[in-house]
């Protein structure tokens, strides 16, 4: 006499490994076929089927024999396919912008490096007083701290910064004109 699928499912839910093995043996090919139709790709269907089979012992605890085992099993498969699609969509959504973000970040780094390089060369064209003052202020010192280090008044530092900015703008305009 053949044991019904429902009896096998209930026995498997209770921990009967033989019942679980027989249940999979009976329905694995149909389950794989459904997974293939849900995914459209053999490798994806194989992965999905294996994931379902691995999760099945825990899921069988919720089987109540209110529907046929195949109906219940196919519902598990469809839900697993939906979950997989949602995870993939979330991953793709996050991964999609990653490349653009990284390119923008690399562009910003390159632009900052170019600006730094230009400023280094341009500062060499300033007088020593302006260059020293600018170097200190660019190093996040206040005008008062720079004045103390250079032994001049804070007003002198402010004037030197204004003069340095004016000369740097002129150098930039001169370069852009050529």
C-alpha positions in Angstrom: 0.0 0.0 0.0 1.3 3.4 -0.9 1.4 6.2 1.7 -0.3 9.4 0.7 1.6 12.6 0.2 -0.3 14.2 3.1 0.7 11.4 5.5 4.3 11.6 4.3 4.3 15.4 4.9 2.8 15.1 8.4 5.4 12.4 9.2 8.2 14.5 7.8 6.9 17.4 9.9 7.3 15.2 12.9 10.9 14.5 12.1 10.7 11.3 10.0 13.7 11.5 7.6 12.5 8.6 5.5 9.1 10.2 4.9 10.9 13.5 4.0 13.1 11.7 1.5 10.2 9.9 -0.1 8.2 13.1 -0.3 11.1 14.8 -2.1 11.7 11.8 -4.3 8.0 12.0 -5.5 7.9 15.8 -6.0 11.4 17.0 -6.8 11.1 16.9 -10.5 7.8 18.7 -10.5 9.2 21.3 -8.0 12.2 21.8 -10.2 10.0 22.2 -13.3 8.0 24.9 -11.5 11.1 26.6 -10.4 12.4 26.6 -13.9 9.2 28.1 -15.2 9.3 30.8 -12.4 12.9 31.7 -13.1 13.4 30.9 -16.8 17.0 29.8 -16.2 18.3 26.3 -15.4 21.0 27.4 -12.9 18.6 29.8 -11.1 16.0 27.0 -11.0 18.5 24.6 -9.5 19.5 27.1 -6.8 15.9 27.9 -6.0 14.9 24.2 -5.8 17.9 23.5 -3.5 17.0 26.5 -1.3 13.4 25.3 -1.0 14.5 21.7 -0.2 16.9 23.0 2.4 14.2 25.1 4.1 11.5 22.5 3.7 12.0 20.6 6.9 11.3 23.7 8.9 8.4 24.8 6.6 6.7 21.4 7.0 5.9 22.3 10.6 3.3 24.7 9.2 1.7 22.1 6.9 -1.8 21.3 8.2 -3.1 18.9 5.5 -5.8 21.4 4.6 -4.7 21.3 1.0 -2.9 18.8 -1.1 0.9 18.6 -0.5 1.6 19.6 -4.1 -0.6 22.7 -3.7 1.2 23.6 -0.5 4.6 22.8 -1.9 4.0 25.0 -5.0 2.9 27.9 -2.8 6.2 27.5 -0.9 8.0 27.6 -4.2 6.2 30.6 -5.5 6.8 32.5 -2.3 10.5 31.5 -2.4 10.7 32.8 -6.0 9.1 36.1 -5.0 11.5 36.5 -2.1 14.4 35.8 -4.4 13.2 38.3 -6.9 12.7 40.9 -4.2 16.2 40.3 -2.8 17.7 40.6 -6.3 15.7 43.8 -7.0 16.9 45.3 -3.8 20.5 44.3 -4.5 20.3 45.6 -8.1 18.8 48.9 -6.8 21.7 49.4 -4.4 24.3 48.1 -6.8 23.0 50.1 -9.7 23.9 53.5 -8.3 27.2 52.2 -6.8 29.1 52.4 -10.0 27.9 56.0 -10.7 28.7 57.0 -7.1 32.2 55.5 -7.3 32.9 57.3 -10.6 31.7 60.6 -9.2 33.9 60.0 -6.1 36.9 59.3 -8.2 36.2 62.4 -10.3 36.0 64.5 -7.2 39.3 63.1 -5.9 41.0 63.8 -9.2 39.6 67.3 -9.3 40.7 68.0 -5.7 44.2 66.6 -6.6 44.3 68.8 -9.7 43.3 71.9 -7.7 45.9 71.1 -5.0 48.6 70.6 -7.6 47.6 73.9 -9.3 47.6 75.7 -6.0 51.0 74.4 -5.1 52.5 75.6 -8.4 50.7 78.9 -8.1 51.9 79.5 -4.6 55.4 79.2 -5.8 54.8 82.3 -7.9 53.8 84.4 -4.9 56.2 86.4 -2.8 57.6 84.7 0.3 55.4 86.7 2.7 52.2 85.9 0.8 53.2 82.3 0.4 54.0 81.8 4.1 50.8 83.5 5.2 48.7 81.5 2.8 50.4 78.2 3.8 49.6 78.8 7.5 46.0 79.8 6.9 45.4 76.9 4.6 46.7 74.7 7.4 43.6 75.8 9.4 45.4 78.4 11.6 43.4 81.5 12.5 44.7 84.9 11.4 45.7 85.6 15.0 47.7 82.3 15.2 49.4 83.0 11.8 50.2 86.6 13.0 51.8 85.3 16.1 53.9 82.8 14.2 55.0 85.3 11.5 55.5 88.1 14.1 53.1 90.5 12.4 49.7 92.0 13.2 46.5 90.2 12.6 45.5 93.0 10.2 48.6 92.3 8.1 47.6 88.6 7.9 44.2 89.7 6.7 45.7 92.0 4.1 48.1 89.4 2.9 45.3 86.8 2.5 43.3 89.3 0.5 46.4 90.1 -1.7 47.2 86.3 -2.1 43.6 85.6 -3.2 43.7 88.5 -5.7 47.0 87.3 -7.2 45.8 83.7 -7.4 42.7 84.8 -9.2 44.8 86.8 -11.6 47.1 83.8 -12.3 44.0 81.6 -12.9 42.5 84.1 -15.3 45.8 84.4 -17.1 46.0 80.6 -17.5 42.5 80.4 -18.8 43.0 83.1 -21.3 45.9 81.2 -22.9 
